[in-house]
């Protein structure tokens, strides 16, 4: 018996909350400008830190579906995620499928770090009775998925995936599987993160992964650049509404794109560093292309993981050369503008890839001046670049060797 053909998956809603903006048009305008959102962080606890910079979300918007009293009880990561997911839901025309047929898949790396650090400090200074009884409920990584489900009254699966910096890309890939296997009719998928806390910044500073350009935050994140010295931490959330194309058309929705392919792999190599030859990334990219039924020649541009760390940029460059050949495809990294959103990075960057594909305009890699010798990449920098029509590929690679690649195609 021939296998049942997989239904095409449509992207019908987008929602973003980021240092670059709280709406998709605002976000896209900032990203295409090529101007970094990194600033100095003035928390007194950071005075002795190696790292005192980051890309922060400011001036959170109000949402009638999330009353201020309820919002105050949320850790920032869940607050960001809920706002972005609700925005995506509205953007998709507020779909409400049959009970149990709507799903939520959230990617998150660390959960409620802000609350955890605050309650730990209270415990140290004032003892156990000052620790909030709500702490376990506020800090759990699945708090965002639970909040989104409650706000929308969606009783289907509400899942959380944790593959560090590949989390939200894997969440989107899993969402496609739920739709293709008819286990859900509509899925909100994406990720959220809020890790700009003194403890987290201290850890990444001591690890040597974070830029220490405290004197010049706006030029600190420099993906693939010769003078890069580490990533810049960001925060925020990005969500997409996914549904089968036939269902979207039945609702008279015009999709932004088709989610055509997903590939994932594990380096099985090292907790912090990728395989130098990028073999795991190659596996993920080729799997995503095969899933989409495409070849590398069909890709018009790549939104790279591009962290601005020495090892990750070199490994990804090696992988891109293997898949596309030297200088084979225009490459950009939005992390120069918004920083590294960790678990939320994949979803936010896929939104950028969709926007680039539809506008046929690749945003510049902020702060990139000269590509490191030997990387052999066509890094878009200086200004946004027009591109041909075609599919887009977005990479997300995480600590622990997790690799995730998504491919979107125009209608």
C-alpha positions in Angstrom: 0.0 0.0 0.0 1.4 3.4 -1.0 2.0 5.7 2.0 -0.7 8.4 2.6 0.6 11.7 1.2 1.5 14.2 3.9 -0.6 17.4 3.8 1.2 20.6 3.3 1.5 22.8 6.4 0.6 26.5 6.3 1.9 29.3 8.4 -1.2 31.4 9.0 -0.2 33.6 12.0 2.9 35.3 13.4 3.6 36.9 16.7 6.8 38.3 18.1 8.0 40.1 21.2 11.6 41.0 21.0 14.3 43.7 21.7 13.7 44.7 18.1 9.9 45.3 18.5 6.7 43.9 19.8 4.9 43.4 16.4 6.1 41.7 13.3 6.3 44.9 11.2 8.2 46.7 13.9 10.6 43.7 14.4 11.2 43.4 10.6 11.9 47.1 10.3 14.5 47.0 13.0 16.1 43.8 11.7 16.4 45.1 8.1 18.0 48.3 9.5 21.0 46.3 10.7 21.2 48.3 13.9 22.0 46.3 17.1 19.6 46.6 20.1 22.3 45.7 22.6 22.7 48.1 25.5 24.5 48.4 28.8 22.7 46.7 31.7 22.7 48.8 34.8 21.6 46.2 37.4 23.7 47.0 40.5 24.4 43.2 40.9 26.3 43.3 37.6 28.9 45.9 38.8 31.6 43.2 39.3 30.6 41.0 36.4 32.6 40.3 33.2 29.3 40.7 31.3 27.2 43.9 31.6 25.4 44.0 28.3 22.4 42.4 26.6 19.4 42.8 24.3 16.4 43.5 26.5 12.7 43.7 25.9 11.2 47.0 27.1 7.8 48.5 27.6 5.6 45.3 27.4 2.3 45.8 25.7 -1.0 45.2 27.4 -3.2 42.4 26.3 -6.9 42.2 27.4 -6.6 38.4 27.5 -3.9 38.7 30.1 -5.0 41.0 33.0 -2.3 43.0 34.7 -2.8 41.1 38.0 -2.2 37.8 36.3 0.7 39.1 34.3 2.5 40.2 37.5 2.5 36.6 38.8 4.3 35.3 35.7 8.0 35.0 35.2 9.1 37.1 32.3 9.7 34.1 30.0 6.0 33.0 30.4 4.8 36.6 30.1 6.7 37.1 26.8 5.5 33.8 25.5 1.9 34.3 26.3 1.8 37.8 24.7 3.5 36.6 21.5 1.3 33.5 21.2 -1.9 35.5 21.7 -0.7 37.9 19.0 0.0 35.1 16.6 -3.5 33.6 17.3 -5.1 37.0 16.5 -3.0 37.4 13.4 -4.3 34.0 12.2 -7.9 35.1 12.5 -8.4 33.7 16.0 -9.0 30.0 15.0 -10.9 27.9 17.5 -11.1 24.3 16.4 -13.1 21.6 18.0 -12.3 20.8 21.7 -9.1 18.8 22.0 -8.1 19.5 18.4 -5.9 22.5 19.1 -2.3 22.1 20.3 0.4 24.2 21.8 4.2 23.4 21.5 6.6 25.7 23.3 10.4 25.6 23.1 12.2 26.8 26.2 15.7 26.2 27.5 15.7 27.1 31.2 12.2 28.2 32.4 11.7 30.9 35.0 15.3 32.0 35.7 14.3 35.5 36.9 12.0 34.1 39.6 14.3 31.3 40.5 17.2 33.7 41.1 15.1 36.1 43.1 13.6 33.4 45.4 17.1 31.9 45.9 18.3 35.3 47.1 15.4 35.6 49.5 16.1 32.1 50.8 19.8 33.1 51.4 19.1 36.4 53.1 15.8 35.8 54.9 15.4 32.0 55.3 12.9 29.4 54.0 9.7 31.1 55.1 10.2 34.0 52.7 10.3 31.7 49.6 7.1 32.0 47.6 4.9 28.9 47.5 4.2 29.8 43.8 7.8 29.4 42.8 7.6 25.8 41.4 4.5 26.8 39.4 6.1 30.0 38.1 9.5 28.7 37.2 8.5 25.3 35.6 9.6 25.3 31.9 6.0 24.3 30.9 4.5 27.4 32.6 4.3 29.2 29.2 2.5 26.4 27.5 0.0 26.1 30.4 -0.7 29.9 30.3 -1.3 29.9 26.6 -3.7 27.0 26.9 -5.6 28.6 29.7 -5.9 32.0 28.0 -7.3 30.4 24.8 -9.2 27.6 26.5 -7.4 25.0 24.3 -7.7 21.5 25.8 -5.5 19.6 23.3 -1.8 18.8 23.8 0.2 21.6 25.5 3.8 20.5 25.2 7.2 21.9 26.1 10.4 20.9 24.3 13.9 21.7 25.7 16.8 21.3 23.4 18.6 24.4 24.5 19.1 26.9 21.6 17.3 24.6 19.2 14.2 24.3 21.4 11.7 26.5 19.5 12.8 25.2 16.1 12.2 21.6 17.3 8.9 22.8 18.8 7.8 24.0 15.3 9.0 20.8 13.7 7.0 18.7 16.2 3.9 20.9 15.6 4.1 19.9 11.9 4.1 16.3 12.9 1.0 16.7 15.0 -0.8 18.2 12.0 0.5 15.7 9.4 -0.6 12.8 11.6 -4.0 14.5 12.2 -3.5 14.6 16.0 -4.4 18.3 15.9 -6.0 20.7 13.5 -4.3 23.9 14.6 -1.1 24.3 16.5 0.5 27.4 18.0 4.3 26.7 18.1 7.3 28.8 19.1 9.5 29.7 22.0 10.2 32.1 24.8 13.1 33.0 27.0 14.2 35.5 29.6 17.8 34.8 30.8 19.2 38.3 31.4 19.8 37.7 35.1 23.0 38.3 37.0 23.6 34.6 37.7 23.1 33.6 34.1 25.3 36.4 32.8 28.0 35.5 35.3 27.9 31.8 34.2 28.1 32.6 30.5 30.8 35.2 31.1 32.9 32.7 33.1 32.3 30.1 30.3 33.8 32.5 27.8 30.9 32.3 25.5 29.5 35.8 26.0 31.0 39.0 24.5 32.7 41.2 27.0 32.6 44.4 25.0 30.9 46.2 27.9 32.3 49.5 26.6 30.6 49.1 23.2 27.4 47.0 23.5 26.0 48.0 20.2 28.9 46.5 18.3 29.4 43.4 20.5 27.5 40.8 18.5 29.4 40.2 15.3 28.4 36.9 13.6 31.1 35.4 11.3 33.2 38.5 11.7 37.0 38.3 12.2 36.8 40.3 15.4 33.9 38.5 17.2 34.4 37.6 20.8 31.2 35.8 21.8 27.4 36.1 21.6 25.2 38.7 23.3 22.3 37.4 25.4 18.8 38.5 24.3 15.3 37.7 25.5 11.8 37.5 24.0 9.4 35.2 22.2 8.2 34.2 18.8 5.2 32.1 17.8 3.6 30.8 14.6 0.1 29.4 14.0 0.3 26.3 11.8 -2.5 24.4 10.2 -3.0 22.1 7.2 -3.2 24.1 4.0 -6.7 22.8 3.1 -8.0 23.9 6.5 -6.5 27.3 6.1 -8.1 27.8 2.7 -11.4 26.6 4.2 -11.1 29.4 6.7 -10.3 31.8 3.8 -6.9 32.6 5.3 -3.9 33.4 3.0 -0.8 31.8 4.5 2.5 33.6 4.9 4.4 30.5 3.8 4.5 26.7 3.9 6.5 24.9 6.5 8.0 22.4 4.1 10.7 20.6 6.1 12.3 19.9 9.4 15.5 18.1 10.3 17.2 17.4 13.6 20.3 15.6 14.8 22.7 15.3 17.7 26.4 15.9 17.5 27.0 13.3 20.2 30.3 15.1 20.8 30.5 17.8 23.5 28.3 19.7 25.9 29.5 23.1 24.9 31.3 22.9 21.5 30.0 21.7 18.2 31.8 19.2 16.0 34.4 21.3 14.2 33.5 19.9 10.8 29.8 20.7 11.3 28.8 17.1 10.6 25.7 17.2 12.9 24.6 20.5 11.3 25.0 18.9 7.8 22.8 16.0 8.9 20.0 18.4 10.1 20.1 20.6 7.0 20.1 17.6 4.6 17.3 16.0 6.5 15.2 19.2 6.4 15.8 19.6 2.6 14.8 15.9 2.1 11.7 16.4 4.2 10.8 19.4 2.0 11.5 17.5 -1.2 14.1 20.1 -2.2 17.8 20.4 -3.0 20.3 23.0 -1.9 19.8 24.8 -5.2 16.2 25.6 -4.2 17.3 27.7 -1.2 17.4 31.4 -1.9 18.9 32.3 1.5 19.9 30.9 4.9 19.1 32.5 8.3 22.1 31.1 10.1 22.4 30.2 13.7 25.4 32.6 13.6 26.0 33.1 17.3 29.2 35.3 17.0 31.2 32.7 19.0 34.4 31.4 17.4 33.7 27.7 17.5 30.0 27.8 16.5 30.5 30.2 13.6 33.4 28.0 12.2 31.4 24.8 12.6 28.3 26.2 10.9 30.4 27.7 8.1 32.0 24.3 7.5 28.5 22.8 7.4 27.1 25.4 5.0 30.1 24.9 2.7 29.4 21.1 2.7 25.7 21.6 1.8 25.8 24.6 -0.5 29.4 24.9 -1.6 31.7 27.8 -1.0 29.9 31.2 -1.2 26.9 29.1 -2.3 24.0 31.0 -0.8 23.4 34.4 0.8 23.7 34.0 4.6 22.6 36.3 7.4 22.3 36.1 11.2 19.8 38.3 13.0 21.7 37.8 16.3 23.7 40.8 15.4 20.6 42.9 15.9 18.6 41.0 18.6 21.2 39.0 20.3 20.9 35.3 21.2 17.4 34.5 22.4 18.5 30.9 23.4 15.3 28.7 23.5 13.3 31.4 21.6 15.9 31.9 18.9 14.7 29.4 16.4 11.1 30.7 16.2 12.0 34.4 16.1 14.6 33.7 13.4 12.1 31.6 11.4 9.8 34.6 11.4 12.6 36.7 10.0 13.3 34.1 7.4 9.6 34.1 6.3 9.7 37.9 6.1 12.9 37.8 4.0 11.5 35.2 1.7 8.3 37.0 1.1 9.9 40.4 0.6 12.8 38.9 -1.3 15.1 41.0 0.9 17.7 39.5 3.2 18.5 41.7 6.3 22.2 42.6 6.9 24.2 40.9 9.6 24.7 43.7 12.0 28.3 44.6 12.9 29.8 42.3 10.4 32.7 44.0 8.7 35.1 41.3 7.4 34.4 37.6 7.2 36.9 35.5 9.0 39.4 34.1 6.5 38.6 30.5 5.5 34.9 30.6 6.3 34.0 31.0 2.6 30.5 32.4 3.2 28.5 35.0 1.4 27.5 36.9 4.5 25.0 39.7 3.8 26.2 42.8 5.6 26.3 46.5 5.3 22.7 46.8 3.9 19.8 44.5 3.1 20.2 42.6 -0.1 17.5 41.7 -2.7 17.4 38.0 -3.5 15.7 35.8 -6.0 12.4 34.0 -5.3 12.9 30.7 -3.5 12.8 28.8 -0.3 14.5 29.8 2.9 16.4 27.7 5.4 16.8 28.5 9.1 19.4 26.9 11.4 19.3 26.5 15.2 22.0 24.7 17.1 22.2 24.2 20.8 24.4 23.4 23.7 24.6 19.6 24.1 25.0 19.2 20.4 21.3 19.7 19.4 20.8 20.7 15.8 17.5 21.7 14.2 16.8 23.1 10.7 13.5 24.4 9.3 12.7 25.0 5.6 9.9 27.3 4.5 8.6 27.8 1.0 6.4 30.5 -0.7 2.9 29.5 -1.7 
